[in-house]
Amino acid sequence: MKITYDPKFNIAYVAIKSKPSEVNSIKLSDDLIVDMAPDGTIYGFELLNANEQLQQSDDGKVLFVNQLSGHEQQIEVNE
């Protein structure tokens, strides 16, 4: 999995898998687009207005937690 953030356009993308040549981008809301293959496999999702969505209650920090090991890693997404 890869998470990217473009501060110039304020867009975050969570890539779950590498995209095949054919995906359908489905707009679920004004701020969320999901990339899905014809067979229903989700390849990633795009957060528009990412700062607003990612900084609502956590001061612009993303916390990754491995629920099996309990290991946590925190990164900031502020510009």
VENDATA-V451540 format. One record per helix or strand of 2 or more residues. SS is the DSSP state (h for helix, s for strand). FROM is the first residue (numbers start at 0). TO is the last residue. If there is no record, write none. Layout:
((SS	FROM	TO) (SS	FROM	TO))
This chain:
((s	1	5) (s	10	14) (s	23	28) (s	31	35) (s	41	47) (h	49	53) (s	60	64) (s	71	75))
